[in-house]
Amino acid sequence: MKVTLNAEAEKFIECQVRSGAFDSADELVDEAVNRMKLEAELELDDETAAAINRAEEQIDRGEGIDFDQFAAQWLKKLAAG
């Protein structure tokens, strides 16, 4: 397959390869495609997206707790059986 890139994309890929982040342009493109495939697999259904939106709204209203607090509560519950 032959792909034509715009100048900006080509320059970005060249910089990534020169920096050592990737061994070749092919490796970078393979990684990009794999990430796109993973993102497509992780697309949320409407119910999950709505639940996330509700959670974000709760956080915006100050109804959330920080992770350390949550972890401590969770570990306490687990220890209680």
Secondary structure, 3 states (H helix, E strand, C coil): CCCCCCHHHHHHHHHHHHHCCCCCHHHHHHHHHHHHHHHHHCCCCHHHHHHHHHHHHHHHCCCCCCHHHHHHHHHHHHHHC
